[in-house]
Amino acid sequence: MPTEPDPVTLSAVIHRAVEVVDPDGREGLGDLLERFEDDDEPLGPGIAEVAELRIAEEAGKLDPQQEDAAVTMASAVATYLVYRRDALGTQPAELLTLAARAEFDGAPPELVTRWLGERGVTV
């Protein structure tokens, strides 16, 4: 008998986004993780829009001027995963590319483009 996969939570999405953006823990994204650590409500179609707004609000609190490419990309990856929960296991470089294309319509800001380029990722 087939079983359903475990539901994906906002906490898991944020954790994966931070893991992809900051695998070595050098970008200082711990504050972003903390803001979502207790968000264990399963994501679904009706909750995706609310989760997207929450991610944007929390990222905005951490980086109001959008000067931190790591926060911007963690937010982009998390938002992408809210809608594409099936991509949770996607390789980091591919996930960064997909999220940047989706979030910035293929034209990320220069700061983000430079940050991605330093990691060998092109959009």
Secondary structure, DSSP 8 states (H G I E B T S, - for coil): --------BHHHHHHHHHHHH-TTS-S--HHHHHHHTT--SB--HHHHHHHHHHHHHHHHHH-TT---HHHHHHHHHHHHHHH-GGGTTS-HHHHHHHHHHHHHTT---HHHHHHHHHTT---
